[in-house]
Amino acid sequence: MNSLNDTLFAIFKVSLYFLIIFGIIAVLAIFVIIPTWVRTEEVLVPNITGKTYYEAVRILDNVGLRPDKTIQEASSDAPKGEIVSQNPQANFRIKSYQPVKITVSIGSELAPVPSVIGKLREDALDTLTTAGFRPNRIAFVHSENYQQDTVIAQTPPEGGGQRRGSPVNLLISRGPTPQFIELPNFQGQPAADVLVELESVGLNVETKYSSHPRIPEGAIIAHEPPGDVMIKTGDLILLEISGVQGSTGDIGRLLPFEHSVGEGGEISRQVRIVVIDDYGERTVVNQRYAPGTVINLEQKGFRVFGKTRVLVYEDGEKLPEILYR
């Protein structure tokens, strides 16, 4: 019996001790902790939108606040790492050292890479920059199909989805691989035939006119460089032609033709341009071009003879034919 009484008394004492401790804690909470918390100074939440995460941490710390441990991430047009929203909002009053939830940008959404195939280098750089991409490495190579300083290839390729700001590498044409040719003597030959022959091997031609007592009108008086010398593709040949400029149509004329590649979508298109004139049928363009690229045959120095038809095909589809008389 005495043992039972001792056990009950011990339980009573322990319970009493716990009640006393809880009572002390309750008194401290009521009269010390809660009033102190209630009296904590409120601060004005600063505006951290548009700042980087590390800038935001410093700004919050300066006013006695801290960022929430959980950082939300969102895709947006803001640069990667920039804060796009906060909670509480700026100028809202909260207790010191309270957390501020922030949302950080993970960068722009994916966007298709625009095609710059067939564009001149400067136009290609402008197109990429405007679309939000960063021109990166540029390499050069000779090409028989692409004129000098135009884009042959790009990586990443056109279309698909890349984050804006991603780098794009370009391969640029140096023009045809130079070929060395022994220039014949064209004196006395019809200028029209000579022009076709010279341009077909990749030579540039300029003409001037002079009167000559023995060489018939429309024939070659002389040329520079002279015959029997070595030249290379891309060189300039100056032809002196008998007659008065405009007095004969035998030497042909520059073709005032301009074509703008269809602008639908971001993918380049295969463009083929066929010219049919008094000297027959010739394919003068057959390569890929970015949408919106302007092809100007007159600027390319392309000559035609007599009545001329121009046929244009985009991705195999024939466009309306153009006739020059």
C-alpha positions in Angstrom: 0.0 0.0 0.0 2.8 2.3 0.9 4.5 1.5 -2.4 1.3 2.5 -4.3 1.1 5.7 -2.4 4.7 6.6 -3.2 4.1 6.0 -6.9 1.0 8.1 -7.0 2.8 10.9 -5.1 5.7 10.8 -7.6 3.3 11.0 -10.5 1.6 14.0 -8.9 4.9 15.8 -8.4 6.0 15.3 -12.0 2.6 16.5 -13.2 2.9 19.5 -10.9 6.4 20.3 -12.3 5.1 20.2 -15.9 2.1 22.4 -15.0 4.5 25.0 -13.5 6.8 24.9 -16.6 3.9 25.3 -19.0 2.5 28.1 -16.9 5.9 29.9 -17.0 6.0 29.5 -20.8 2.5 30.8 -21.2 3.2 33.8 -19.0 6.3 34.6 -21.1 4.3 34.2 -24.3 1.5 36.4 -23.2 3.6 39.1 -21.6 7.0 39.0 -23.4 7.1 37.2 -26.8 3.8 38.2 -28.3 4.0 41.9 -27.4 7.6 41.9 -28.8 6.4 40.4 -32.1 3.4 42.8 -32.2 5.8 45.7 -31.7 8.2 44.6 -34.5 8.8 47.5 -36.9 7.1 47.3 -40.3 9.1 48.2 -43.4 8.2 49.2 -46.9 8.8 46.5 -49.5 11.2 47.8 -52.2 10.7 47.3 -55.9 13.1 44.5 -57.0 11.3 43.7 -60.3 13.8 44.0 -63.2 16.8 43.4 -60.9 19.0 40.3 -60.9 18.6 37.8 -58.1 21.8 39.0 -56.3 20.9 42.6 -56.6 17.5 41.8 -55.1 19.0 40.0 -52.1 21.2 43.0 -51.4 18.3 45.5 -51.7 16.0 43.3 -49.4 18.8 42.9 -46.9 19.3 46.7 -46.7 15.7 47.2 -45.5 15.6 44.2 -43.2 13.8 41.7 -45.5 14.9 38.4 -47.1 14.0 36.4 -50.2 11.8 33.4 -49.8 13.7 30.1 -50.0 11.5 28.9 -52.9 12.2 30.7 -56.1 9.7 30.5 -58.8 10.9 30.5 -62.5 8.9 31.7 -65.5 9.5 32.0 -69.2 9.3 35.6 -70.5 10.8 38.2 -72.7 13.0 39.4 -69.8 16.7 38.4 -69.8 17.5 35.1 -68.1 18.1 35.7 -64.3 16.0 38.9 -64.1 13.2 39.1 -61.5 9.8 39.4 -63.3 7.5 39.5 -60.3 7.4 39.7 -56.5 5.0 39.0 -53.6 4.3 41.2 -51.6 4.3 43.9 -54.3 6.5 47.0 -54.0 5.5 49.7 -51.4 3.5 47.1 -49.4 4.3 47.2 -45.6 5.3 44.0 -43.8 7.2 43.0 -40.7 11.0 43.1 -40.7 12.8 39.9 -41.8 9.7 38.5 -43.4 10.3 36.5 -46.7 9.5 38.0 -50.1 8.6 35.6 -52.8 10.2 36.2 -56.1 9.8 34.9 -59.7 12.9 34.8 -61.9 13.0 34.7 -65.7 14.5 31.7 -67.4 14.6 33.6 -70.6 12.5 34.0 -73.7 10.3 31.3 -75.1 11.6 29.1 -77.9 11.5 30.8 -81.3 12.1 29.6 -84.9 15.5 30.5 -86.3 14.9 32.6 -89.4 16.4 31.5 -92.7 19.2 33.7 -94.0 20.3 31.3 -96.9 21.0 33.3 -100.0 21.1 36.7 -98.2 24.0 39.0 -98.4 26.1 38.9 -95.2 25.0 42.3 -93.8 21.3 41.5 -94.5 21.7 38.1 -92.8 23.2 39.7 -89.7 20.4 42.2 -89.5 17.8 39.5 -89.9 19.2 37.4 -87.1 19.6 40.3 -84.8 16.1 41.6 -85.4 14.7 38.1 -84.6 16.6 38.1 -81.3 19.5 35.7 -82.2 23.2 36.4 -82.0 25.4 36.1 -85.0 28.4 34.1 -84.0 31.2 32.4 -86.0 31.5 33.2 -89.7 33.4 30.9 -92.1 34.1 31.4 -95.8 34.3 28.9 -98.7 34.3 29.1 -102.5 31.0 28.2 -104.1 30.0 27.7 -107.7 26.3 28.3 -107.0 26.2 31.2 -104.5 27.5 34.6 -105.4 30.2 36.2 -103.4 29.3 37.4 -99.8 26.0 35.5 -99.6 25.1 32.9 -97.0 25.4 29.3 -98.0 24.5 27.5 -94.8 23.7 28.3 -91.1 23.7 26.4 -87.8 21.3 26.0 -86.1 19.4 25.4 -89.3 16.3 27.4 -90.2 13.1 26.7 -88.4 12.9 24.5 -85.3 13.0 26.2 -81.9 15.8 27.9 -80.1 16.0 30.4 -77.2 16.3 34.0 -78.3 19.9 35.1 -77.8 21.3 31.8 -79.0 24.3 32.0 -81.3 23.9 31.3 -85.0 27.0 30.4 -87.1 27.2 31.3 -90.8 29.0 29.9 -93.9 29.6 32.6 -96.4 30.4 32.2 -100.1 33.7 33.6 -101.6 32.2 33.2 -105.0 33.4 30.5 -107.6 36.8 29.0 -107.2 39.1 31.1 -109.4 39.9 29.4 -112.7 42.8 30.5 -114.8 42.0 31.0 -118.5 44.1 32.0 -121.5 42.2 35.0 -123.1 41.9 34.6 -126.9 42.1 37.5 -129.3 38.5 38.6 -130.0 39.3 41.4 -132.5 36.8 41.5 -135.3 34.4 39.1 -133.7 30.7 40.0 -133.0 30.4 41.6 -129.6 27.3 39.7 -128.7 29.0 36.3 -129.1 32.0 37.5 -127.1 29.9 38.8 -124.3 28.1 35.5 -123.9 31.3 33.6 -124.0 33.1 35.8 -121.4 30.2 35.9 -119.0 29.7 32.1 -119.3 33.1 31.5 -117.8 32.7 33.9 -114.9 34.3 37.1 -116.2 33.0 40.6 -115.7 32.6 42.8 -118.7 32.5 46.5 -119.4 32.0 48.0 -122.8 32.8 51.3 -124.6 32.1 52.4 -128.2 34.3 53.9 -130.9 34.1 54.5 -134.7 36.3 52.4 -136.9 36.8 52.6 -140.6 37.3 48.9 -141.3 35.7 46.9 -138.4 32.0 46.5 -138.9 29.5 48.0 -136.4 28.9 45.7 -133.4 32.3 43.9 -133.7 35.2 44.0 -131.3 37.9 46.6 -132.1 40.2 45.7 -129.1 40.0 44.5 -125.5 41.9 44.9 -122.3 43.7 42.7 -121.2 44.8 41.8 -124.8 44.7 38.3 -126.2 47.0 35.5 -125.3 47.4 36.4 -121.6 46.4 34.4 -118.5 43.4 35.7 -116.5 41.2 34.3 -113.8 37.5 34.1 -113.2 36.1 37.3 -111.7 38.6 39.5 -113.6 37.3 42.6 -115.5 37.5 42.6 -119.3 37.1 46.0 -121.1 35.7 45.6 -124.6 36.0 48.3 -127.2 33.1 47.9 -129.7 32.8 49.4 -133.2 29.8 51.8 -133.5 27.8 54.2 -131.3 26.2 53.1 -128.1 22.5 52.4 -128.7 22.8 52.2 -132.4 22.8 48.4 -132.4 21.0 45.8 -130.3 23.5 43.1 -131.2 25.5 43.4 -128.0 22.5 42.7 -125.8 21.2 44.7 -122.8 21.2 44.3 -119.1 18.0 42.5 -117.9 16.0 44.8 -115.6 14.5 41.9 -113.7 13.9 41.7 -110.0 12.3 39.0 -108.0 11.4 38.9 -104.3 11.2 35.4 -102.7 7.9 34.6 -101.1 7.8 35.6 -97.4 5.5 32.9 -96.1 7.1 31.2 -93.1 10.7 31.0 -92.0 12.0 28.3 -94.3 14.2 29.0 -97.3 12.9 28.2 -100.8 14.5 26.7 -103.8 14.5 29.3 -106.5 15.2 28.6 -110.2 15.1 31.3 -112.8 15.2 30.4 -116.5 15.8 33.0 -119.2 14.9 32.3 -122.9 16.1 34.8 -125.5 17.6 34.9 -129.0 20.6 32.9 -127.7 18.5 30.1 -126.3 17.4 28.9 -122.9 19.7 29.4 -119.8 19.2 28.7 -116.1 20.7 31.7 -114.4 19.7 31.0 -110.8 19.2 27.7 -109.1 19.7 27.8 -105.3 18.0 28.3 -102.0 17.0 31.8 -100.8 15.6 33.1 -97.5 12.0 34.4 -97.6 11.9 38.1 -98.7 15.3 38.0 -100.4 15.5 40.2 -103.5 17.2 38.7 -106.6 18.3 41.4 -109.0 19.6 40.1 -112.3 20.5 43.6 -113.5 22.8 44.1 -110.5 24.3 40.8 -111.3 25.2 42.2 -114.8 23.1 39.6 -116.7 22.7 40.4 -120.4 20.0 39.2 -122.8 19.5 39.4 -126.5 16.3 40.3 -128.3 12.9 39.2 -127.1 13.2 37.6 -123.7 11.1 35.4 -121.5 11.8 35.0 -117.8 10.4 31.9 -115.9 10.6 31.7 -112.1 10.0 28.6 -110.0 9.8 28.5 -106.2 10.0 25.0 -104.7 9.1 23.6 -108.1 6.0 25.8 -108.5 6.0 28.0 -111.6 5.2 31.7 -111.1 3.7 34.0 -113.8 6.0 34.4 -116.8 7.5 37.8 -117.6 8.1 39.0 -121.1 10.6 41.6 -122.2 10.6 42.9 -125.9 
